């Protein structure tokens, strides 16, 4: 059985490096045979600031962009967020994308690929765990943290990871697959 993995690029800045990091991670994820992978770029998805009149928990969406986002997220079994660290936190666009929905996120695992300076984006990940947990998701402890990430981007804007980053990506994906399987079984058996 294949599990649906959605990789979400959290940054929307014009000079962002998230797509470069995400492309590297996407190639690794596609090597895991238990995943069917889709890349979701929040810049392309372009959700406005939350504009739904009803609480997301009731799923009474009135906007086409919300209905499309709901369908995309609902179809997933697991997620990985690729995020930079902005002022010890994560991008507002990422919080907005999370807040649009509720039920669609629930009982699914979330992994993290973070990048930044000395902290490698770890403070952004710590901040993300609060809303992720509040949405009923399982933030897994295995992660890919990339300190001084610019050193891994070559002159052709290609991310060239070292062995440690490659290994951490594969360990995280293996754990994510284990959680995806367990939580999918739990979701499917909840109605019995």
N, C-alpha and C positions, 0 to 999 in steps of 0.2 A: 504494500500500500504506500502511495506517495502522499506526503504531507505538504500542504500549501504554505510556503514561506514567503512572507512579504518583507522586503528590505526597504526601509523608509529613510530617505535622505532628508534630514531635519533642517538644514540651512538653506536660506533663499537669497543670501547676499549676492550681489553681482560678481564679486571677486571670490566667491566661495570655493573651497577645495573638496567639499563633500562628495561631488560626483566622481572625483578622481579616486578618493578613498573607497567609495561605494563600488566602483568598477572593479577594483582589486578584490574586494570582499565577494562580490557577485561571482567572479570566476571560481573562487574557492567553493562557494556554496553550491554552484552548479556541478561540482565534482562529487557531491554527496548524493548518492543515488536515491535516497529516501525522500528527497525534497524536490518539489516543483517550485521554482523560484520566480518571483516577479519583483521588479524594482519600481518603487513608487517615489517620485520626486515631488516634494511639496511645492517647489517653485512652479512646476508644470501643472500640478493639480490646482493650485491657486485658490484655496479656500478663503473667502472673505472672513473678517473677524466674525465670530459667532453671530449668526443672524436668524436663528430659529426661535420662534415664539414659545415652543413647548420644551419641557425638560427632555433631554435625550433618552432618559430611562423609559419614557412612554412610546418612543419610536414613531411619533406623529409628525413626520418631517413634511415641510411645506416647500422646500427649495430643491430644485433639480440637482444642484451640486451636493447637497447633503444626501439625497437618495443614492446618488452614484457612489459617494464616499462610503455610505453604509453598506452597499452591496459589495464593494471591494474589500472592506475590512471583515465583513461577516464571512466571506468565503475563505478566509485564512485560518490556518491551524497554529501558526506561530509567526513571530515577528522579530526583526532585528532593526534597531534604530541606529543610524549612522549620524553622530552628532558632534559638533564642535562644542567648545566651552566658551560661553560669553559671560564675563563678570561673575565667575563661580557658578554659573547656571547654564541652562540650555536655551535655545532660541524660542522666542515667543510663538513663532509659527508652528512649532512642534506642540506646544501646550494647546494652542488653538485647535490643531488637528485632533488631538486626543479628546478635548472637551466636546467636540461635535457629537460624539457617540458615547454609548455606555454599554448596552447589552452586547453589541458586536465585538467588543474587546474581551469580555468576561471569559474566564476559565481558559485562557490561552497563555503560553509562555512568551516572554520577551527577553531577547538578548541585546547586547550593546556593543557597538564599535564606536569608541570615542577618540577624539584627537584634539591636541592643543599644545601648549608649551610644556613646562616642567611636570605638570600634573597629568598630562595625557588625556585630559577631559574627564578625569575621574570625579571631579566635583559636580560636573553636569550630570553624570550618571547617578550619583547619590541623590541629587535633587529630583531626577526623573523617577526614582523608585517610589516616591510618595504618591504622585497621581497614578502611576502604573498599578500600584497595590490597591489604591482606592477604587480603581476600575475593575478589580477582581482578577487581575492578571498575576502571573507568576514571574517576577523578575529573576532570572537565573543569575547566580553569583559568578559564573565563568563569563569573562568578557575579554574584549580586545581593546586595550588602552594604548594609544600611540603618542608618546611624548616627543616633543620637538619634531612634529610630523613632517615639516617642510623638507627635512633632510632625506626623506624617502621619495620625494617627487623629483623625477629627472627633468632634463631640459625639454623633453617632449610631453610634459604633463602626464607622465605615467607613474603610478605608485609602485615602487620597488621595495617590497618588504624584506626584512631579514628573517632568519630562521625562527627566531622567538615569536615574531608576530604571526608567521604562517602557522606555527604550532598552536598558538593561543586561539587562532581562528578555527582550526580544525577541532580542538577540544571543545570550544563553545558550541560549534555546530553539532557535534555528537551528543552533548548534553541537551541541547535544544530539541533534537530529534526524540530523545528519550522522554522529555517533558511533553512534547507535542503528542506523542503516542498515548501517554498516560492521561493527559487532559482531554484528548479527543474521546477516548473510551469513557471517561467520566461524563463528558457532555452527552454522549450518545446514550448512556445508561441512566441519565438523570430523569428521563421521561418514563421509565419503567415502573 
